[in-house]
Amino acid sequence: ETLKQRLTSGDSVDKIINLTLGYGVVVMTDERGNVIFGHDGSGGQSAIADPTLKTGMAYVTGRLKSISVKGDRENFQYRAAYYRCLERHIRNKRKSKT
């Protein structure tokens, strides 16, 4: 249960999306139900760490977006593609060992 709590501190107002955010790490679950750590950044940027798969991913753009990461379809598409590629790599690695 402790891992499901936000590990953030401080408050700052994101002027782009007009939300009050904290600084720190958010603990959440991914689409597969695994615990991941990360934080949505200013203007649509985000980063996650996946301790189950021992990997991480950052989504950074060259521009600030005026939508929150939760509503950012592009961010979710990149994250989904990242996991598809990673899972394909893991499957191929397992096949080569047999």
NORLIN-V787479 format. One record per residue. N is the residue number from 1. SS is DSSP state (a for helix, b for strand, c for the rest). D_FIRST is the distance of its C-alpha to the first C-alpha in Angstrom with 1 decimal. Layout:
n=N ss=SS d_first=D_FIRST
n=N ss=SS d_first=D_FIRST
//
This chain:
n=1 ss=c d_first=0.0
n=2 ss=a d_first=3.8
n=3 ss=a d_first=5.4
n=4 ss=a d_first=5.5
n=5 ss=c d_first=7.4
n=6 ss=c d_first=11.1
n=7 ss=b d_first=12.8
n=8 ss=b d_first=16.2
n=9 ss=b d_first=19.0
n=10 ss=b d_first=22.4
n=11 ss=b d_first=23.8
n=12 ss=b d_first=26.4
n=13 ss=b d_first=28.2
n=14 ss=b d_first=28.7
n=15 ss=c d_first=32.4
n=16 ss=c d_first=32.4
n=17 ss=c d_first=29.8
n=18 ss=c d_first=29.9
n=19 ss=b d_first=26.2
n=20 ss=b d_first=24.6
n=21 ss=b d_first=22.2
n=22 ss=b d_first=20.5
n=23 ss=b d_first=21.0
n=24 ss=b d_first=18.2
n=25 ss=b d_first=15.6
n=26 ss=b d_first=13.4
n=27 ss=b d_first=10.6
n=28 ss=b d_first=11.3
n=29 ss=b d_first=12.3
n=30 ss=c d_first=16.0
n=31 ss=c d_first=18.5
n=32 ss=c d_first=18.0
n=33 ss=c d_first=14.3
n=34 ss=c d_first=13.7
n=35 ss=b d_first=11.3
n=36 ss=b d_first=13.8
n=37 ss=b d_first=14.3
n=38 ss=b d_first=17.1
n=39 ss=b d_first=18.9
n=40 ss=b d_first=21.5
n=41 ss=c d_first=24.6
n=42 ss=a d_first=27.8
n=43 ss=a d_first=30.0
n=44 ss=a d_first=28.1
n=45 ss=c d_first=27.2
n=46 ss=b d_first=23.8
n=47 ss=b d_first=22.3
n=48 ss=b d_first=19.5
n=49 ss=b d_first=18.6
n=50 ss=b d_first=17.7
n=51 ss=c d_first=16.8
n=52 ss=c d_first=17.2
n=53 ss=c d_first=20.7
n=54 ss=c d_first=21.3
n=55 ss=b d_first=22.7
n=56 ss=b d_first=22.6
n=57 ss=b d_first=24.4
n=58 ss=b d_first=25.8
n=59 ss=b d_first=27.6
n=60 ss=c d_first=30.3
n=61 ss=c d_first=33.4
n=62 ss=c d_first=36.7
n=63 ss=c d_first=36.4
n=64 ss=c d_first=34.1
n=65 ss=c d_first=33.1
n=66 ss=c d_first=33.1
n=67 ss=c d_first=30.2
n=68 ss=c d_first=26.4
n=69 ss=a d_first=24.7
n=70 ss=a d_first=23.0
n=71 ss=a d_first=26.6
n=72 ss=c d_first=28.1
n=73 ss=a d_first=29.3
n=74 ss=a d_first=30.7
n=75 ss=a d_first=27.4
n=76 ss=a d_first=25.8
n=77 ss=a d_first=29.0
n=78 ss=a d_first=29.0
n=79 ss=a d_first=25.4
n=80 ss=a d_first=26.2
n=81 ss=a d_first=29.4
n=82 ss=a d_first=27.7
n=83 ss=a d_first=25.4
n=84 ss=a d_first=28.5
n=85 ss=a d_first=30.5
n=86 ss=a d_first=27.9
n=87 ss=a d_first=27.5
n=88 ss=a d_first=31.3
n=89 ss=a d_first=31.6
n=90 ss=a d_first=29.3
n=91 ss=a d_first=31.3
n=92 ss=a d_first=34.6
n=93 ss=a d_first=33.5
n=94 ss=a d_first=32.8
n=95 ss=a d_first=36.1
n=96 ss=a d_first=38.0
n=97 ss=a d_first=36.8
n=98 ss=c d_first=38.2
//
